[in-house]
């Protein structure tokens, strides 16, 4: 039996379900928050794939910085380049990856200026998702920068005595801490009016913080006042933690201090950032 | 029937009966009261037009109703749910299509729709099906993989609307959906809006085009400087400015002032002068009196080169109510009104 079904000229969508027959809830569950965050992170990854040129800072910068600092300071600080590498590579790793996290704030600002963020705010999704998703996607950038720094270090002769396991662990710690720190720059990104001002403020904070640390030079060579600052600088703790892991395969107090610091940053800045984001029209 | 200033019936007690119920909405930006006590009542299953010039407060009003902006004063509910206290519920009931396409420029149309679908809780496979279905419905299948940078304004607007329809929301906000579109694309957008209403959606539409409100909206609120200055059906609004208008072109421009005086004396209304065309427009409540006017003109020696009668358009409604032209700060009103009469632009 054959029936000829006349296709309607225009597809009319099904009747809209009236509001009274819908299941509605005013709260966002934790699992929905996670789901939304992963979807937003997926969006971030697709964007990276679409515009690979934005990866320049995590690819070229680690190569240039590592080579430049190794050959510039190696002889002066440690006698030769080879002896300097175990000190330098963890330092430059932390500095590079954390600097990369500034871009998170800048890109978030640019992203928020676009209309699509208006739609995100009108959707019944977790309020934090557009931010947490973007920050999560950026851990991919940190992973790229971390890998490249270690590879360049390896090529010019850095062979971490700690072995591959601790090196991977060190890399994960750096990525996790950078993710935490990126909440600070995300906050700047949300409250700043332009993307370039985010860059400006962030660099102003980051430059003294990364250079006034034990990343490049032995602390003992510094004047008393600077030593005091360098020793309380959280970046120094992170650098020491990475050195312990990569060079000796040991876990010291510095690792726990770094992770605790990272946790505190997230606890303080994540709610602040979301609040500011929600208030922004 | 004369339209009262605010004629929406308020017999409904519970909020469930209204798709939108807003009372005394106020939003201030610095010293500028962008929205200054707006009341709106929108019946489910209808198109409600919010009409006003640029900067009248239309977008700000939508943003407050769509939970994007917090009102400084007043209350608003969507299907009985308070937009502030139950914001997340309201977001489950609305779709918002902004004035500027709120889609991701760097992604393709498909990627955009899949991401929005995933955010709305659809599964991976479901999202793909939904995206394909919506692209098909809005005639974007061919462009599905192209980056949005290469999309025309109309395509972008369609994608934007498609993204608003993923969850099949019962209430859709369309903020100037046809601004900047060419006439053909505008017609398509109008058809889409009519289809949406046919499927049971409620639509709140803002526009600065009077003919658009006239064509689509069941009821219209005229908004000016943050206030609702008139509300009613298009017919009610038109009736409020008189049944028709008399248009006169005076042969000798020097007689214009005398003609205006005569109109005021004989018809009891004030004529409006279009400066560049030296044409006088006057509301004509009683056609019978026109004879008297013409006799008066002859006696006074005022000669006409042209005389016509035009049914009222919303343009005149707007002019009469607000004292200035709808397109004041704006480019031309597209198209023509329902009678197909070309309208003069008043650059007041």
Contacts between the chains, C-beta under 8 A, distances in Angstrom:
chain1	res1	chain2	res2	distance
A	10	B	195	7.0
A	11	B	136	7.8
A	11	B	137	5.9
A	12	B	195	6.2
A	12	B	198	6.6
A	12	B	199	6.2
A	13	B	137	7.4
A	13	B	165	7.7
A	13	B	168	7.1
A	13	B	195	7.6
A	13	B	199	5.2
A	14	B	168	7.8
A	14	B	199	7.1
A	15	B	199	5.9
A	15	B	200	5.1
A	16	B	168	5.5
A	16	B	169	7.7
A	16	B	170	5.2
A	16	B	199	5.5
A	16	B	200	4.0
A	16	B	201	5.2
A	17	B	168	6.8
A	17	B	170	7.3
A	18	B	44	7.8
A	18	B	170	6.3
A	18	B	200	7.3
A	19	B	16	8.0
A	19	B	79	4.1
A	19	B	80	7.9
A	19	B	93	5.5
A	19	B	170	5.3
A	20	B	16	6.9
A	20	B	79	7.9
A	22	B	92	7.0
A	22	B	93	7.4
A	24	B	81	7.6
A	24	B	89	4.6
A	24	B	92	5.5
A	24	B	93	7.4
A	25	B	88	7.3
A	25	B	89	7.1
A	26	B	85	8.0
A	26	B	86	5.0
A	26	B	87	7.6
A	26	B	88	4.8
A	26	B	89	5.0
A	27	B	88	6.7
A	28	B	88	6.5
A	32	B	121	7.6
A	35	B	118	8.0
A	35	B	121	7.7
A	36	B	119	5.9
A	39	B	115	6.2
A	39	B	118	4.4
A	39	B	119	5.3
A	40	B	119	7.6
A	42	B	115	7.0
A	42	B	118	7.5
A	43	B	104	7.2
A	43	B	107	7.4
A	43	B	115	5.1
A	46	B	107	5.9
A	46	B	111	5.7
A	46	B	115	7.8
A	47	B	104	7.6
A	47	B	106	5.2
A	47	B	107	6.9
A	50	B	106	4.9
A	50	B	107	6.7
A	50	B	147	7.3
A	51	B	106	6.0
A	114	B	104	7.6
A	114	B	105	6.6
A	115	B	98	5.8
A	115	B	100	4.5
A	115	B	101	5.7
A	115	B	102	3.8
A	115	B	103	7.2
A	116	B	102	5.3
A	116	B	103	5.9
A	116	B	104	4.8
A	116	B	105	7.8
A	117	B	102	7.8
A	118	B	68	6.5
A	118	B	96	7.4
A	118	B	98	5.5
A	118	B	102	4.8
A	119	B	96	6.9
A	119	B	98	7.4
A	119	B	102	3.9
A	119	B	103	7.3
A	119	B	116	7.3
A	119	B	163	6.7
A	120	B	119	7.7
A	121	B	67	7.7
A	121	B	68	5.6
A	122	B	66	5.3
A	122	B	67	6.7
A	122	B	68	5.9
A	122	B	91	6.2
A	122	B	94	6.9
A	122	B	96	4.4
A	123	B	91	6.1
A	123	B	116	7.3
A	123	B	119	5.7
A	123	B	120	6.7
A	124	B	88	5.5
A	124	B	89	7.8
A	124	B	91	3.9
A	124	B	92	4.4
A	124	B	120	7.3
A	125	B	119	5.0
A	125	B	120	7.7
A	129	B	119	7.5
A	281	B	63	7.3
A	281	B	68	7.2
A	281	B	69	5.6
